[in-house]
């Protein structure tokens, strides 16, 4: 499986076959939030105090307020979203349509992750759990819930909501509105399979698994698909094999169905009549969490059966499905290294068309060829060759041609095509910049002019089709001026980026072997250096982000000390923490540093895969410019701490100060509202794992953040 954050949508119906879930992918919550409210005691802490929701035509939010004093309702655990108490209750009456949707969503960022359970009952003493939902609201920017309910008009529904892990006080939104739930699928069983036309291109029809039941309830002899966590509630399509005998079937997202499985069978829908041909999970070219199956040399006119389900049976919704005939290219003539096709090196990319049609595994011809070690190589490779130009610098890139190949891998070797004759120089997966990052790009510098290099190409999942490939001469710029720590370029604390480059860089260890290894982001050399002076507040952030797509993934480490041997101490290393253009770049936040001290920033390309440019900048944190900044006038001790940490303010503050603790991934793990007495408070950190945390304090318009080390 390709892993994501998974989010459920649930449809509830009194008929057992109408239980529905949906998985969705959402972005990660931001690390820090900008608003904080004071809250009144919740009146709906218990089911008996449930607040009535009005069912509208559209979502009209009601503010849910959690003040941190809520208790466990005494109702049995709902069984999802890490419920540990602190729940709030709502209720509604089903409208005449008998179909509604209930949603929660973010308010001010004080709560960003929740859970929801829906019950039916005449009162709070006779509740029956219908469903429990975690992270099912596909339209939310955070991790909130969505439940669809189908019950008779006039039925009272009870809704229980809580914060995931019950870690803080805060607010979120809740609403209920009428929602037309689609009819049950008519192709629930193989015998009722819907005909899927085969086109010259993907012309999808809408499929649905609403109301689907397990096919095994009708025929227990159907072979299990064997992939994508099949758990039932499948639907069926059928396809007539085209004259060529070659075709593919693909699914992709329509509404809320975003992760599924697909299997194709030959035979008939009679008992013991079906034979499994293929099963697929997460290999779609349109949507990567959907499925795609290519079949070749099938019997023209034969009917094959296509079985679709949602991953783990967690989703009931609609999806797109299409079938396309494949015009199979002539078999590749460059199946093995010895038959490599020569690429002409130009001043720019001038592509030729390559194909992996008919390709076999090179290991069958020569088992001594080094494994590519990237791009999920599993055979079916073809070969090209290129003569290194006089400059010794070249670039090879692939990109999409016919869409049948949408993701591949590339490796470059030196040597000869004899046994034990090849040496792997580079391997790339998803480094391309011409059409998209699912194709490949390898830059090679300072190679021997006139030497022949060999290029190995393959498709992820061995899909068959055509692709573009080209080789061009690269004219690298002069060596970077900040190749080593001693030559670090100064970053101003201005939030204004400068352009950095790693083209021509070398490994810092070549100049000073005592520099501590960064320890993250697959550092293997070719780094560049920057430096920054800590501002008066002692709090700063350094971030990198994309420039021209030449570097698409990097790493960053920050050091204190000096650039002499044994002079640097690693403070932090970050991989994929950036927030500006995406998580493939980096952000390091440092709090409570010594004003005026110089820190050194080391930047590199992940796994040293790419050479190019990037943006980098430094900014001061918490530079709010409001009030007298009295919130900064406090002490936090001990630090590092083990069980308890004390916070003492040297000046009287508003009693409504909020204190929140985040882990290094930005997840809220602890919170407290108001001080105890005499502007003092303490935090019980005995349940936190050892490591670095951030303590954020807010008092009205003022806020500050400090670093806390838990032993």
N, C-alpha and C positions, 0 to 999 in steps of 0.2 A: 504493500500500500504506500501511496504518497501521503505523508502525514500533514495534517492541518489541525487547527482548532475546530472541533466538531460541535454543531449546534442543532438542537432538536426542535421540530415543530410537531405538535401532536394534535390529531383530530380525534374527538371522542364521540362515539355513537353507541347507542344501546345494543346494536347488532355486533357480535364479536368480530365479524370480518371487517368492520369499519374502523378498527383502531389504527391510528395513523401517526407516523413520525417523520420528521425531516431534518437532515443534517445540512448545515450551511457553514461557509467559511467567512469569517469576519476578521478585520484587522485587530491587532493587539491594542490594549488600552494605553493611553499616554501615561508617562511616569508621574507627573505632578499635575495638580488641578488648581484652578484659579479662583474658586468661590467657596464660601463656607457660610452656613446659616446657623442660627440658634433655633432650637426645636422645642415644641411643647410636648408634654407627655402624650403618647399614643393612646387613643381611646379604644382602638381596635386590636389591642394586644391579645385578647382572647376571642375565640369564635363567637361567643355570646355578644360581643361588642362589634361584630362585623359591620363595616360601613357599606351602605348600599351603593352600587354602581349603576348609573343610567346607561342602558344599551342604546347607542346612537346609530345613525346611518353611517358615520365615519368615526374614527378614533378622536375622542375629545378627552384629553388627559385630566385625571385627578391626581393631585400631588400626594404621594405616599411619604409619610414622615416617620423615620425610625430614630428614636432619641438615645438608643443604647441601653435603655432600662428594660426592654422587652424580655419576657420570660418564655419558657417552653409552654405551649398551650396545653400539654397533657394529651393531645391527640397523637396516635401512633406516628412514628417517623415516616415521612412521605417516601423516602427511599431514593432521592436523587439530590444533586446540587449541594452535596456535603452539608445537609441540614444538621445544625447543632443548637437549635433554639433561636430565640429572637425573632419570631414570626409575627406578621400582621395579617388581619383577616378582612375580606370583603365578601359581598354576596350580590346576587342579581337574580332576576326572574326572567326565564326564557321568553323571548318575544313570540309573536304568532308564527313567524317563519320557522321557529325551532332550530335555527342555525346561527351561531355567533362565533366571534373570535375575541379572545382576551389577550392583551399585550401589556408587558412592562417595558420601560425604556429609561435611558439615562436622563437625569435632570441637570444637576450642576457638577457632576463628576465626583461628588462625595461618596457615592456608591456606584460601582461600575460592573458588578457581577452579582447575579441573583439566582433564585430558584422559584418555581411556582408549582403548586399542586391544586388540583380541582376535585371537588367532592360533590356528591349528591346526597340529599337527605332532607327529611321534614324539619329537622332542627339540629342543633349542634351535638345532641346526644345520640344521633342515629346516622352518622356520616359514613359514606362508602367512598373510598378513593377511586376516582375514575382514571386519573393519570398524573404523573409527576414529570415536569419539564425542566431542562437545564439548557440555557443558551439557545433558545429556539427562535428568537426574533430576528429574522433575516434582514430587516430594514434598520436595525439598531446599529449604532457605531460602537457599542460596547457589548457586554455579555448578558443580555436580558432574554426574556421568555415570550413565547407565543403559544397559545393553546386554542384549538378549534373544537367547538362543542356542538353536538347535535342531540337535542333532547326535546321532549314534548313541550309545547307552549305552556307557560305557567309553572314549570318546574323551577324550584329554587336551587341555584348552584352556589356553592361556597368556594371561595378562592383564597388560598393560603400563600403568602409571599414572604420571602426572607432574603437576607444577604448571604451570599456564598461564604461559608466559614464564620459568619456572624462576627466580623472583626471591627465594625465601626458604626457610628451614628451617621445619619445623612438622609438624603431624599432621593426619590426616583418617581417616575410617572407610571400610572396604570390606566387602562381604558378598556371598554367593552363595546363592540359594535357588531351589527348584523353582517353575516358573511355567507355567501352562497357556496355550499360545499358541493363539489362536482359529483355527478352520478357515478355509480360503481362501474368499473371497467367491464366491458363485455367480453374481453379475451382472457378471462381468469384461468382457463385451462387450455391445454394443447389443442383439443378438438375444436375450440373456438378461436384459434389463432387468426389474427388480422393479416390480410395479404399486404406485403410490403413491396411496392414497385421498385424495380432496379433501373436507375437512371444513369445518364452519362456523367452527371455530377450529383452531389448530395442535395436532394430535394426532400426535406424532412416532412414527416407527419407528426402530429402530437400524440404521444402515448400517455397513459395514466395507469397507476397501480392503486388508485382509490378503490376500496372495497375488495381488493384482491385477497385470496386465501391461498394456503400452501397447495401446490399441485399434488403433493403426496396424499392429500385427503381424498382425491379421486383415483389416483393411480400410484401405488407405492413402488412400482417397478421402474419408474423414471430414474435414470442414473443421476446421482448427486452432481451438481456442477463442478464442485471441487475447488472453487476459488471465490474470492470476494465475500467471504463470510455469509454464504447463503443461509437464511433462516426462514424462508417461506415468503408468502404473499407476492408471488411472481405473476407475471403476465406473459402472453405469448404472441408472437408474430410468425409469419411464414414467408418464404421467399422462393421463387422459381429460378433455378440456376440459369444464367444467360448463356447464349450460344458459345461464347468464348470459354466458359467454365471458370472464369476468374471474376471475383467481386469482393467487396468489403461491406461490412455493416458497421455503422457508428452511431453512438448516442451522444447527446450533449444537453446542457441545461436548458430548461424552459422557464419554470416558475421557482419552486422551492426544492426540487429534487436535484441534489448536487453531487451525489456519490452513489454509484450503483455497481452492478455486475451484469455480465452477459455470457450466455452459453449458446452454442449452436449444435443441433442434433440432426442426424439423418434418420430415416425410417418412417414409421407411422405412429399415430397417437393411440394405438392399441396397447394393452398390457404387454410388457417386454418388447415393445415395438421400436423404441428409440435407442440410438447409439450416440454417445457424446463424441463430438468432433473437436470442439475447442471451447475454452473458457477464458475470459479476459477480465482484468481488473485494472483500472487507472492507467490506460495506455492510449486514451483518445488524443487525436491531434487538434480537435476543436476545443475540447475541455479535458484537461489532463486527469480529472477525477472521474471521467466517464470512460466508456469502453469503445474499442475498435478491434474488429477481427477481420483479417484478410484470409480468403480461401482461394486456392488455385487448383486447376485441373479437376474440378468437380464435373459431375455428369450433367451435360446440358439438359434442361427440362425437368430435372429432379427437384422435388420440393424439400427444402430444409426448414427446420423449425428453430426459431430464435426465442430464447427465454431471458426475460429481463426482471431484475429485482433491485431493491435498494440495499446498500451495504448494511449488514447486520439487521435488515428489516426495520431500519430506523426512520424511513421516510415514506410518506404516502403523498404523492403529488403528481405533477405532469412533467414530461421530458420530451425531447426531440429524438427521433430515430430516422435513419435513412440508409438506403442500400445503393451502392454505386458499382458499375461494371469497371473492371480494371483492364486497360489495354496494356498487356504485359510487354515491356520492351524486349528486344532481342537479348539473348544471354550475354552477359558481360564477357569480354575477351581478356580482361585483366584480373581474373579470379585469383591468381597467385603472384607473388613478388616477381618471379622471373618474367612475367608477362606484363609488368607495369607499363602504363601509358605515360608517355612523356608530356609534361606540362611546359609550355613556353613561358618564360619569365618576361613580363612586360613592365612598362613604367607604371601602369595602373592595372587594376583587375580586369582581365579579359577572359571571361569564363568559357569553359567547355562543359558539355553535358555528360555527366557520369551516371551509371546505373549499377545497381547490385542485383539485377535480375539474373537468376541462375547461379548466384555466388555460393560457394561452399566455404568451409572453414579452412583457413590457411594452415592450421595445425595438422590437418589431414595430409598435407603435402610436406610440411616441415615442422616437426614438433619442437624444434629448438628456437623458433622465433619468440622473442620476449613478449610476454603478455602486455597489452597496452596500459593496464592499470587505471583506466578511467573510462567514462562513457558507457558503463554497463555492457562492455563487450561480451558478445555471446556467439560470435561467428558470423558467417555471411558477409565477409569483408572483400573489398576490391583494392587494387593497388595502382598508384601513380608514381612517377619519379620526376625529379627536377635537378638541373645542374646549377650549382651555386654560382651566382654572378661574380664579377670581378670585385665588387665591393665587399662580398662576403655576407651581405645582409639581405634577407628575403622574408616574405610573408606568404602563407598559404591560407586560403579561406574557402569555406563551403557555404552555400545558402540554398534556400528552397527553390524547387523547380515545379513539380506537378502536384504537390500537397500530399502525395501518398507517402513520401518520406518527410516527416516534420521534425525529427530530432535524431541527431547522430553523434558520432565520435570520430576523432582523428588522432593518429599517432604518426610521428616522423622518426625514421631510423637512418643511421649511417651504416656503411659497410657494404656487403654484397649479399646476394640472394642464395648463397650457399649455406649448408647446415652450419650453425653457430656463427654465421657471418654477419648478422645484424645486431646493432646496438641501439637501444631506444634513446632518442634525444629529448622528445617532448610528447606529451599527450594532452589533449584538450577536449573538454565537454562544455558546450554552451558558452563559448567565448566569442561567437560571431557578432559582427556589428552591421553587416549589410542589410539583412532582413529581420533577423531577430536572434536572441541569444541562445536559441535551441540548436543552432548550428555552430560551426567551429572556426577558430582562427588561431594560427600559431605563427609567432615571429621568431626568427632565428638570426642572431647577430654574430659577426666575427667567425663565420664558417670558412672553410678552406675553398677558395675560388677554384672552380672546375670540378669539385667533388660532386658525385651523384648521391642524392638523398632519396629515400623511399617513403612514400606517403600511403598510409593504410586508412581506409574509410569504411565505416559500417553504420547501420541504422539501429537505433534503439528498438528493441523488440523484434528485430529482423524484418521490419516492414519492407516491402519491395516497391521500388519506384525509381525515379530519377532525381538528380540533384545537380547544382552548379558547383564547379570548382575552378579556382584560379590561383596563379602564383604571380607575385609582383616583387620588384626590387624595393627594398626599404632603405631610405636615406636617413639614418638616425641623426638627431641633433648632437651638438657637442655634449660631452659628459656633464651631468648635472653638477651644479656648484655646491650642493648640500649633500654630497654622497656620504660624508662621515659626520659624526657628532660635532667635531671641532668646527665644521663649516655650516652648522645649523642656521637656517634662515629665520630671522625674527618675525614672530606673529604679533601684531598689535591687538590689544583688547578692544576691538571696535565692532565686532560682529560683521565685519566686511571681509569676504573671502579673498584669498589670493590663489593663483593657479600653481599647483605643484605638479611635478613630473618625476617618474622613476626611470625614464628612458636614459640608458647609459649608466645607470647606477650599478654598484657592485655590493658585495656583502660586507657589512661593517666589521664582521669578525676578521676579515682580511687585514684590517688596520688595527683592531684591538680585540683580541680574543677574550678579554675579561668582561665584556659587556654582557649583562645577564640576558639570557634568552627571553623573548617576550612571553612565551608560554601559551599563545593563543593564535587563532586565525592562520594556522598552518604556515608559520614563518619559515622560509627556506632561503632567505637572502634577498639581495637587490633592494635594499631599503634606502630611504632618504630621511633627512632630519630637519626639524624646526625647533625653535625655542620660544618661550613665552615668559614674561615677567609677571609674577603673581600680583594681582591688584590689592588695594588696601583692605578690601573686605575679606580676602583670603579664599574667596569662592570663585571658581571659574569652570568653564567647559571648553573643550576642544572638539571640533567635529569636522569630518570629511564628508564630501558628497560628490556625486557624478558630475563630470564636465562634458566630455564629448563622446561618452560611451566606450572609449578605448580601454578604460579600466572600469570594470563592473562589480568588483568585489575586492575588498582590501582588509587590512588589519592596522591597528594603532596601539602603541605602547607609550607610556609617559614615565619619565625617570626624573629623579632628583639627583643632585650632586654635581660633579664636574666631568669633563670629557677626558680625563687622564685615565691610565690603566687602573682598574679597580675603583674608579671614581664614581660610577653610576649605580643607583639603587632603583629597582623597578617599583613604581607606585601602582600602576594599573595597566591592564591589557584588555582591549575590547575587540570583539568581533561581532559585526552585524547589529550594533546598537544605535545606528543613526536614525534620525527622525525627519530629516529634510526631504531626501529623495527616495529613501527606502532602507530596509534593514540590512542590505548588503554592504553598507558603509558604516562608519564608526562614530561614536560619541563617548567621550570620557568626561565625567563630572568630578571635580575635586573640591572638597569643602574643608575649611579650617586650615588652609595652608599658610605658610609664613609670608606675609607681604614683602615684596621686593625680591624674593628668591627666584632664581631662574630654573625653570623646568625644561626638559628636553623631550621632544615629541618625535617618535619614530614611526614611519608610515611605510607600508609595503603592499604589494598585490598578493591576494590570497593564493598560497601555494606557488607564488612566483609565476603565475600563469599569464599575466598580461603586462604589457608596457604601454604607457600613455600618460594622460594628464588627469588631474582631479582637483577639486576645490578643497581648501582647508581654511578654517578660521578659528579664532578664540573669542570668547565673550565672558563678561563678568556675570555671575549669577546673583539674583535677588537685588539687582540695581533698580529699586522701585522709585526712589526719589520722593518718598512721602513721609510726612511726620518727622519725628526725631530719631527714628530707627531704634526706639527703646527696646524693641523685641530682640535685638541682637545683644543686648546687655544681660547675658545670663551665663551660668556655668552648668556644665553637664559632666557628672562624674559618678563613679570611676569610668574611664574610657581608655582602654578596653574594659568591658564589664562582663559578668557572668550571669548573675541572677537578677540583680536590681540595678537600675541606673537612676540617679537623682538629677533633677533639674531645678535650679534655684535662680530666680530673677532678682536683679539688684534694684529694680524699680517697680512700683505698683503698676499692674496691668489690668485691662478689662477681664472680668471673671469668665468671659466666654471664649477664652483662648482655646484653640484646638491643637492637639498634638497627635501626629500620625507618623508611623514608622513604616518604611518601605524597604523591601529587599533590593538586591542589586539588579533584579529584573524589572523593578518598578511595581511589584505587587504589594498592595497594602497588607501588612501582617499584624498591625497593632494600632489601636487608636485610643485617645482619651480626651474628654471634653472638660475643660475648666481646671484650675489649680486646686490644690487641697487647702492649705492655710499658709498665710505669710508669704505668698508668691512662691510657693514651693510645691513640688509634686515628685512622684517617683513612678517608674514604669517597671512592671514585672516582665522581665525578658527571659525567664527560666525555660520557656517553651520554644525559644528561637534557636535555630541551629547556629553553629559557629560560623562567622563570616562578617562581611561588611554590610551595614544597613545605613539608611538615611532617615534622620529624624527631622520632620517638617513641622514647624510651629507657625501658627497664624493667629493674629489678633487684629480684627478689623481689616484695615487696608495694609497692614504690615505683615510680612512673612519672612522667614529665614529657614535655612536647611543646614544641618550639621551631620557630619559623618560619625557613625557609631560602630565600633568593633565589638562583636560578641565573641567571647572566648569559648 
